[in-house]
Each structure stands twice: as C-alpha cells, then as structure tokens.
Amino acid sequence: MSSVDLWLPESYRRRQEEVRARGGVVAVTGCDVGLAPVTYGQVREFASGLVIETEFPRLAAFMLVMGPGGPHGPAELRAVQVRAAREFLPSPYRERAIGFLEAGRRDIVFCHEQLLLVMRLVIEHGQPGPPGEIDKTGMARLLLGVTDLMVSGEGLETGPAEDIAVALALRRLGLPRGEKVTCEIARWHDLLVTRARAAAGTPGALDLDVLFQAAAGLEIEDFLAIAWVHAAPLYSPRSPQDLAAAGFHTVLASLQHRYRDPETAAAAAALLIGDVATMRERFAHDTADLHRSSLRPFWEHPYIRLDSGRILPVSSELALNRGIRGIYHLLIDQAGKTRGNAGVNELTSFIGRLHEDYLTTLLQRAFTPGHHGTFVSEAEVIAANSHGEKPPFDGAIITGDTVVLIEMLTATLRLDTLEKCDPSRYRRDFDHYFKRKTAQLARAVKETGSGRWVIPGVSPASVRRVAPVLASLHPFPLFGPMWNPFRTAFGQPAFGHKATVMPLQLITDEDIEILEAFQAAGSMPITDALTRRTANPAWTESRMTHVIVRAWNLQEPDNPAMYALYKTATTALRDAAARIYEQG
C-alpha cells in the first residue's frame, strides 16, 4: 500500500501530476463520497463507538489482504483498491469511491498510514467486550474521516511550508516503510550473519551475536528466524478465504506454545508482541495531533494480543521491518549502552565495512559481463594511486564517456526523528550523519577531475558526464524538501574538461538490487537509469523504485542472484526454526 498525497499549504502545493511523478498518489476522501467534514475530536468519537475485539481483527485482516507496500503501477494499484473498496465499504460510499478510481481521478481509498492510525484509534478509544457484528458504516466513517484529516492538514496550518513538508515526509515515508521482502531478508542475513561471522578475527570486527544476545537474549539468526516464522503464515493472502485457510485467528497464538525453550519464547514475545492494555497506555501518553501522533509502538510490537488471547499482526511490513532492520537499531542501542559514542562508532564502522563489501560484490557481479560498462572498486582505485590514502568515494561505474561516482552510506535517521516527525531533529541528523558524506562526494568530483585520484580506465579529458550517487543501506524518506540540505552540502562542484556534473542523487541497496535485475535482463542498464533519473527534479527527489514502476511504467524483472541469496538465507532460517520450535 502507498501513502496518501502529502498535504501541503497552498504556497507549497504542486500539481497532482507532479505529486504522482514523485511516487505520490491521490486519495479518495470522505468528502468525495458525500460524508461531512470532520474534526480530530469527531474521529475519536467514531472510534469510541467500536468494539476492539470486533473491529481490530477486521482491520488486521484487511491490512494483510491489501498486501505489503511495494510500488505498484497505476493500473495494478487501482485494481487492488477497487477490490478493497468492494469488500470493505458499504453502499453508497462503495460505488462513489470506485467511480473516482475507475475514472482515474483518484488513485487509492486505503493506505498503510491510514489503517495504522485507525488501528491506533480503535485500541486507544474502542470498547472492550466480546466480538459482535461488524459496524461497516461506523468503520467507513472512521477510515474516510482519518483520510480527510490527513489530506486537509488540520493542525498544520501554521509554520514554514518547508518544515510542514519535512514533517509529513518523515511520517509517511519513514518508519513504516518496508522493502521487497526477498531482497531485505537476503541482504540483511548476508550482512549481519554471513559476512559478519566471516569477518571474525579481522581488525575492527565485532561479534554481533554477542552484542545482540546482550540486547535481546537471542542470537541474530534465531531472531530473524522467529520473525520470519511469525510473518510467513499470514504474509501474502489474496482474500479473506486465504486468511481463514491459514488460521488467521489461531495460528500465531498456537505458535507461542511450540517453543522448545521458555526463555526464548519470552525474549521473542518481548520484542514482537504487545497487549491491548500496554499499547493503550503508551498511546495515552502521546497527545500530539493526528499528523504527529506516534505509530512507533506498532513498530516495536507489530503483533497485538487481544483480551481474548488472539494474536494478530498489525501489518506485514512492520512485522518484517522490526524483525530485520530492527536488529540494526537494537545493536546500535546496545553498543551505546555498553560503550557510549565509542561503541556506536565502532559498530557503525564495522557494519559500514560489511555494507561496502556487500555493494562492491553486487556491482562487480552486475558488471561482470562488461556489456554495460565497468565497475571499479575502492581497492582498485587505491592500487592505481601512489599516495596510499582512501579515496573520497567507494567505487565508480564507467560507461562510455559517463562516470558514476558512488559513496556508500550506512547511517540512518534516528527512530525518535521518525517518530516525532520533527524537522529540527531531521536537520540535526543530517548534520551529524549525512553532511560529511555528501560534501565528501563533492570533493570526489573535483579531485577526480583534477587528476588527484586516478580511476583505472578513465581519462578525465574524455569524460562528458559525471553522476554523483549516494548509496544507502537503509531506506530514506525522499521527498522534495528533505533533499534541500543534501543539495546545499553538495554545492556545485566542477569536474572540469567541459564535463557536465549531473544533480546529486540518493539510491538504496534495494534500488541497486532492482536495477541489477533490469541490467541483467538487458532492458535498462544501470548507468542509463541513473542518468535518466536526473532529467526530472521530481524523480531525483523520489524513491528510485517508485520512479521506475510509476513514472516510467516498467515491470520489474526477476533477479536470480538475489533469489539465490534469499534461498541461502531462508534455508538457514528454516534450520534455526527447527531448533527453536517443536514441529507443529
């Protein structure tokens, strides 16, 4: 599922076509289907009229059937939304919403953030008691009322337009965002298990399993396996019938009784499962308006134990996010507790080294045939230069007269920044984690052009285009105003030799993994995709995979190399699960 169109004041609004070019979508609102405008207070009243045991399971089931939030093409996205509207909305709202979708005037009715906010409202304000008949009209008023507030911007009428845009980008494109599951599991298992263990005994290496055991009471591979086993039964149903066949109401509660070791069960539950009373108490401490209300409790506990004993997922995205990328944040927290800033720096340096090895291997693999250019690693650049220093970039792609300079990032925004949606915290994080790397890439452009750094196979005088690229291990909430500090820090470096320095861009590991598939299929070389993206500012300020699928309307091919890594990971996770659980 996708996020609704970011609300911005009129002084900062762009045309709907430009919103869509950035990977954004336009939502059907309550006003569109004939409902009266609402306030946040009225929305809370709607939620207080619903019974948790009735409505939360329906919301959880609906979230699962809607599916994980990878980018869809416009036609596929609308088809999913039409099916959902038919299933979930009562008449006459159903017919009116579908009319907007089929006419192409709107893209979605339901989205991830909207459903999470409604889940929060139901837990926070809903009534206890046994399950009863579903209140479809009450739920429709609540869902569409939340959409109205998300689009209208109630509570955001003051403040600089850029700050408002940054706050909403942090909210809607940050914490909840998931990645393609095969890529995410393959990459993080390769980094945190395979490569980390292989690095044991080398200078600067850390035992990540020991660190994670201290933080969570589990080894990394065991927690990955537990998260995977929890998500797998309910990951991708296509209908309520699929959910029923998977044992939606019982499968996760039953799983808790299959642990071989009670301490492992307790450690896993503490990391994954929250009960209604605890979640309600956490939400009660948060008095922010709808746009800044915290959804972090759902990230920290992506499964909810209802009073009846049923355990249900909040969303597949959050469950896998917590079980995969959550490991990184738990490691960071533990390193800080044990050794302060020095411990955090040691950990990020080690993971940065693993990440550089991972991306170097990926790009060497992608360019091995030599049909679409050459990848030159940092080690090859160091060997070609006599001064023995590290270059200010981690690799380069040479395709004809185009050079792509790549600097690899391991830093990510802090969880409190994403939770609070605070522009000042974002600027703090940028200065602390991203500014130096961005300026370093600008230096790489100038020093490569001046000849201080020799790249094997490159004569600076023959270069006509230079594409500077930041490659991030973690997803980043790209949206126009979020990109402004990067542009400022990068400046306008000159390569010389009449070469054009293209606009700075950021891509993630997931983007590169998907681009590898396009290049291997012969449909779009990586260098072509990167240079094409810079032709439109809306594209450089948006997630690369959204641009490929929505703006360029391309169908992603399979990536056999990533699938092989995924098979390696899931084989190891099955073996770990067999140690952890009794056979069902």
Buried (B, 14 or more C-beta within 10 A) or exposed (E): BBBBBBBBBEEBBBEBEBBBBBBBBBBBBBBBBEBEEBBBEBBBBBBEBBBBBBBBBBBBBBBBBBBBBBBBBBEEBBBBBBBBBEBBBEEEBBEBBBBBBEEEEBBBBBBBBBBBBBBBBBBBBBBEEEBEEBBBEBBBBBBBBBBBBBBBBBBBEEEEBBBBBBBBBBBBBBBBBBBBBBBBBBBBBBBBBBBBBEBEEEEEBBEBBEBBBBBBBBBBBBBBBBBBBBBBBBBEBEEBEBBEEBBBBEBBBEBBEBBEEEEBBEBBBEBBBBBBEBBBEBBEEBEEEBBBBBBBBBBBBBBBBBEBEBBBBBBBBBBBBBBBBBBBBBBBBBBBEBEEEEBBEBBBEBBBBBBBBBBBBBBBEBBEEEEBBBBBBBEBBBEBBEEEEEBBBBBBBBBEEBBBBBBBBBBBBBBEBBBBBBBEBBBEBBEEBBBEBBBBBBBBBBBBBEEBBBBBEBEBEEBEBBBBBBBBBBBBBBBBBBBBBBBEBBEEBBBBBEBEBBBBBBBBBBBBBBBBBBBBEEEBBBBBBBBBBBEBBBBBBBBBBBBBBBBBEBEBBEBEBBBEBBEBBBEBBEEBBEEBBEEE
